[in-house]
Amino acid sequence: MPKAASKESQTLPASYEEALAELEQLVSRLESGQLPLDELLSGYQRGAVLLAFCQERLQAVEDQIKVLDEGTLKPWSGQEL
């Protein structure tokens, strides 16, 4: 029978930046190949939670930009301010 999700995998970060930083650290640990199998699985699960959180935040910002741009999402060149 599967274990219940840990508190860490259920806790959401306070911000997109925190989630991204944690996700980057987690990916680095997973890619190291030095984690035991149980930790790999819990790390993967936590990564999925963080990825979904980041995607939701980015979608929310995109939706706000569409409203500000009167319903049309315009390409961003990085130079327009």
C-alpha positions, 0 to 999 in steps of 0.5 A: 500500500502506498505511503501517504504524501509527506508534508513537504510534497503537500506544502506549496511555496510562498512564491513562484521564485521560491518554487523555481529555486526549490525545483532547480535544487531538486532537479540537481539532486535527482540528476546526481544519481546519488539518491536512494530509490525512495528519495528519488520517488518522493523527489519526483513527486515533489517536483511534479507539485512544484512544476504544477505550481509554477505552471499555474502561476505563469498561466495566471500572469499570462491571463492578467497580461491578456486582460491588460492588452485587451484580450490579445497576448502580444509577443514580448521581445524583452526590450519593451518597457 
